[in-house]
Amino acid sequence: MRRLLWYCLLLLLGWSPRAWGRQSTDSVVNAAPTRVAGDYTGAIATSCSRPRPRPLCSDFTLTNFGGYVVVGGTGGRQSALRGVVDWGIMSNVSTRDAIGASVFVTYDEEAAGAGLAFRYRRWMGEARSLELGVGTPLLTGVEEMQTGSVLGLVKWNTSDWFGLVVRPEYIRESVIVGEPAHWRGRVSIGAETGGMAGSVLTGVAGAAVVVILLLVGGSGGN
């Protein structure tokens, strides 16, 4: 499973920059239809890097970078700041609904992890949407956050490049080495950016996390 996660992370890091080149294609596709009374004439659903509902897009990619403040359940840490990056894809199963999955990396003062999340998006217009998700870390860098933790997502996308997010989470952690893990809840509030800015920021952040984890793994093997 860890090998599969590493493969997904490296694949998405390489795929994210290539998505930038699709921005120009998306602009042509999105500009082509003629809007009449809320409908699109002549629209052909295609793969997009800018999230849009059907009939404009059959599916779309996600490259989200988010900054958060933990407002509940900091676990006694000095800093309440954390970050989360996501790479994924969603498919529009109807004109109002989209489902998909993403690979994420989460990191804060003393904990880091990478895993998979499943997502649902309800379109409220051409760009606005409500998004729900649930995921779990499959790879963790420290003992505090264990695999099996449940990480939730409630996101209001005000546009295709900005959203307000609440992340309710149920963390499985081990505070003392050798002691059984226990559970605690926490809530994070923040904002995420996507689109071109998200592609750049997630690419840089993801590459940095991969390098750090590789260095930690290499030093641990000596």
Summary of the structure (lengths in Angstrom):
residues: 222
radius of gyration: 18.5
end to end distance: 23.5
largest distance: 66.1
contacts: 722
relative contact order: 0.16
helix: 25%
strand: 47%
